Amino acid sequence: MCGIVGGIAQRDVAAILLEGLRRLEYRGYDSAGMAVLAAPGQLGRIRALGKVQRLAEAMEQHPLPGTLGIAHTRWATHGEPAERNAHPHVCRDRCALVHNGIIENHGLLRQAQEANGHVFTSETDSEVIAHAIYDQLTQGVALLAAVRATVATLEGAYALGVIDTQDADHLVAARQGSPLVIGLGFGENFIASDVFALLPVTQRFIFLEEGDLAEIRRDQVRVFDRDGQPVTRPVRESTLSADAVKRGEYRHYMQKEIFEQPRALADTLEGRLSADHVLPEAFGQKAPDILKKIRAVQIVACGTSYHAGLVARHWLESTTPIGCQVEVASEYRYRRHVAPDHALFVAISQSGETADTLAALRLAKRLGYAATLTICNVPESSLVRESDLILLTHAGPEIGVASTKAFTTQLTALLLLTAALGRYAGLIDTTEAELAASLRALPGRARDFLALDARVALIAEQFADKHHALFLGRGDQYPIALEGALKLKEISYIHAEAYPAGELKHGPLALIDESMPVIAVAPNNGLLEKLRSNLEEVRARGGQLYVFADERLAMASQPGVTIIPVPHVDGLIAPILFTIPLQLLAYHVAVLKGTDVDQPRNLAKSVTVE
């Protein structure tokens, strides 16, 4: 969703806030804005439609001096992308705020405020918050109490940074459902949607919890829980460096993150494998006692993480006697459920703040699942804090909106889970030692698949003028086909769909012609011959086939069929590795089409509202 940053210092803060916005731009880039208080009653504000660079250009012409400020980069939910809808919102030159989230009861609040004489200058749900706080301030209520009284009336999700323009000594922050951290400096303190925004100025952070309010001054931070009681939240030292979010030699963040996968996979495996088996303790101290009782798994996730869950279902049910269900989080939370006996609820999310997934986890805890597990890339996220068991993926910062290394590390984590559950429930057709060996080989095999980059770049040239594409896979490769289609549509805007290859004859075959490229993944497994037959169906109808095929298969290119040989890999890890050439294909097609690879239209990285 949106990204917010704010700070109070002994020096001008505008440059710090602007750099923070650049680092948060993956969260939304429909508009950007900043408000800085130079002195009591002297608030400067600049807003710009489009990306943060537009705001930077405007600030070159009209600098914003001052030591207290807030800033925002927006992904539009209520109100079209427009300067009038950009944050910060200001009410009658008294209250300025930035907001990430969605206020579900904004319509009722808006009606009441209009009846009381407020005039709205935007179509956002956020502006009602500014008016509500203003009403408190004009009654003589201090800023902290004004924010506390206002959030008590809000329904939905919010992370807030608020300034009283008559008081240059502090700002107030609040969070409910949307992430917010405090960065601690020396004689200066900051807030932001995540730590990456503040790494140039600090590596010491407080992660606010649900319902927290914070009063931030230059030399002091006070945190209060949802009941208004002062609390002490731990100060954590970040191990990330400011350079971790730089592109370096790469043209795009997405390209960088694709090529970071061998290291990310190695980091995800580190400390979780013995010589011949997965260490169940990697999931938490209580994991062995919990996992040995599990006989069913429910996986809930969204988007790319959902595709990872679909692969995990194949792994679990093909190698263990444990049944597995997978569901999109936004659907799961809106229907009735019966929690199976001895069932583990698994939530998957890169950010750990995906609203639908977080709501599903909370529902699961009420339904009586035996335990909850989160697979996540962000240690201090809400999902991590609220789960019984945790497996962090250690993918590192992922800035590109189209997820790459987060997906392959999620798959790796899920294969670790499969092995850990199989240890107690019994593995079928494999052994712990074999599974551990396959996992240990992953980083090196990923490097082998990345060596396909130049070949895939040439193939991509044949997609530059296409408007539609079809992806095919069978078994555990069908979710990989789904992920390949998602990547292509996300960043190249080519309409791409994926089907189990056996479903071609049940409708999709009608779409096949010479202008519809068909991409298939063909590992060397038991479904190969079935896949060959499916591909013949495509070729017979004039379709243009591109097949990523195991190099040991006797498949050769011919008119209408392009074979891209890929290194031979063991069956269980094949879905993880076959993902890589599909990522490369999507990337190179997008580059050729000239789209904004890292910030595709209409999307944002961290979806913290429905």
Summary of the structure (lengths in Angstrom):
residues: 610
radius of gyration: 25.3
end to end distance: 10.0
largest distance: 80.4
contacts: 2277
relative contact order: 0.10
helix: 40%
strand: 24%
